[in-house]
Amino acid sequence: MESLALSANEEAISIQPAFTSHLNVPNIAMVPIADAGATWDLFVVWQRGKIGSALQTLLRELNMKTQ
């Protein structure tokens, strides 16, 4: 997973699905978000005009507008 590699190199943090918690990646600390009321500001970036079905599904689930 590229985002884990970025995190390991101190270039980023990432929010991963629970199924990645078993991975043993050097220099990575995985901490579950246990607070059901936890909130954060989130933005999604994609290449203009390139909205595939997976991205459409994600945006729909996040209740985001595509324009």
Buried (B, 14 or more C-beta within 10 A) or exposed (E): EEBBBEBBEEEEEBEBEEEBEEEEEEEBEBEEEEEEEEEEEEEEEEEEEEEEEEBEEEBEEEEEEEE
